[in-house]
Amino acid sequence: MTEAVRQYQESRIDDEPILGPVLTLPDGSIKPLTLLERVLVTLRLTNAKLLEARYFKPVSS
């Protein structure tokens, strides 16, 4: 009996060559950061986890 355990990947802020700073979500989608979000990240007033909550859409059952 082998159980497949899904590893949780945290969202992170990456620097893409064309898009600039982006939020990379665990599902692989990429969200470009707005100017305000870039400023907040630079000033360390927000992080990837807080930004992820903004884009999270709960799955309805």
PyMOL commands that set and color helices and strands:
alter all, ss='L'
color gray80, all
select helices_A, chain A and resi 35-42+48-55
alter helices_A, ss='H'
color red, helices_A
select strands_A, chain A and resi 12-16+20-24+30-32
alter strands_A, ss='S'
color yellow, strands_A
deselect
rebuild
show_as cartoon
